[in-house]
Amino acid sequence: MQGLKIGELARRTGCQAETIRYYEREGLLPAPGRTDGNYRLYGAAHLERLEQAGIEVGGAGVVASAIRSALISAAFSRLAA
């Protein structure tokens, strides 16, 4: 898979772009690579991590601490595999 710009990652996962940036700032997603034009390029690991955490459109009723726990659990599950 080639790198995804943030808009494509957002579309595929149902997360808003600003939410993805927030997860990155908080250390819940690893920093993505960058293009020569300084656009973020997310890889398969970013996509998989968001999908495994069960992040869905809108996150209705999901508080930030639950999302944080889900992302951390996804990371540990990947390490244990």
N, C-alpha and C positions, 0 to 999 in steps of 0.2 A: 504494500500500500504506500502510495506517495503521501507526503505530508498534507494535512488538511489545514486550511486557514480557519480561523475561529468561527466564522459564519457557517462553514460546512460542518464543523464539529458540533456546533449548537443545533443545527438542523437535524443531524443524525441522532443526537442524544436527547433532544427536547429541552436542553438547558439553554438559558439565555446567555449570550456572549459575556455580559457583565458578570454573571454568576460564575462562569468558567474562569474569568480573570480573578475573581474573588478567591476561588479555590486555589488558584496558583499563588496569589499573594499570601494566603494563609498556610501554604506549604502542603496542602492536601492533594495537589497535583504537581508533578515535577515541572520545572520550567521547560517550555518547548524550545525547539531550535528556532532560528530566525532566518528569513530570506535576506538577500542583499538589500532589499528595501525596508528591512526591519519588521516585516510582518511575522507574526507567530506562525509556526508550522507544527501542528500536533501530529503525533504518530499513532500507530495502532495501540500502543500501551495506554495512551490517554483515552482513546475511545473505549477500550476494554474496561479501564478502571471506572469510568463514568457509568458504563452499562452495568457492570457488576455491582456497583453501589446502588443500583435501582433508582437512579435519579430520573424522574419523569416530568413531563411538561407541567409547569406551574408549581409542582411540589406542594399541592394543596394539603394543608394540615401538617406538613413536615417542618419541624423546627430545625434551626441551624445545627444544634448539637447532635440531632439524629443523623443529619447528613454527614457531619464530620465523622461520627462513629462508623457509618456505612463506608465512607471512603477509606478510613483507617483499616477497617476489617478487610476490605478488598485488597489493600496493599499487603497485609499480613498473610492473607490466603494465598496470594501470588507468590510470596516468599517461601511459604511452607510447601508449595507444590514442587 
